[in-house]
């Protein structure tokens, strides 16, 4: 699943946990602190916006367009409340992970001004536009 499909849709591929730091470093910039910042901010974003989220294991993904994201492992829905834009709605844990990752990458791109992080944000944003739950994702990050 690591290449573009015949209709040029972006695909995702899970990153094995033992390779996550190396792969994420390759995407976010060479300094390993960016991986820690991305992980921590993504966890914090979901904790902040999804009241029913209370921790758990996460899966990291690489995208065929060069992007990355992380999402909680599991099934079901999470309800997100984003007071800054008035969003309130339910979505899959995968979509919620995309939202949390987008918020974290956006924050880090402004904070660090690292081009690789900004590029990851735009690549994930493009992938989000092809996701089955893109209307919810876009409303949550608007």
Secondary structure, 3 states (H helix, E strand, C coil): CCCCCCCCCCCEEEECHHHHHHHHHHHHCCCCHHHHHHHHHHHHHHHHHCCCCCCCCEEEEEECCCCEEEEECCCCEEEEEECCCCEEEEEEHHHHHHHHHHHHHHHHHHHHCCHHHHHHHHHHHHHHCCCCCHHHHHHHHC
